[in-house]
Amino acid sequence: MSKKLFAAAGYGIVTSFLIILIAALILATLLKLTPMAESALGIWPMILSFIALFIGGIFSGAKMKEKGIVIGAFTGLLYSLLIFIIMFLGYDHSLTLHQLLIGGVNIVITSIGGILGVNLFSR
């Protein structure tokens, strides 16, 4: 069971990171080729991240084919831990309440995606 859980969560995380990478390349291209400033992006990078996590939750739920809320929450937890580790080690940021809140939202969003993934693709 745990091997299947980690495989499905890894599948969801990789999917999320690929979507985030594509979105980042598109946004970087827009910033480079247009007179748009970074401040004009506003909340869009966070919204794109949440959409990517939702899709990653769907993919992990579809891969697991059962216990969608568990696999979604596990995927969101692993993703959030990975982001926290990168922020701490790479950018020397300590955890704040805001970052923990975003981590909780990540878990909720991937849980909903996992539920949908199991129910849409289990049959």
Protein Blocks (a to p, Z undefined) as FASTA:
>chain_A
ZZmmmmmmmmmmmmmmmmmmmmmmmmmmmmmmpcbdfklnmmmmmmmmmmmmmmmmmmmm
mmnopakllmmmmmmmmmmmmmmmmmmmmnopacdfklmmmmmmmmmmmmmmmmmmmmmm
mZZ
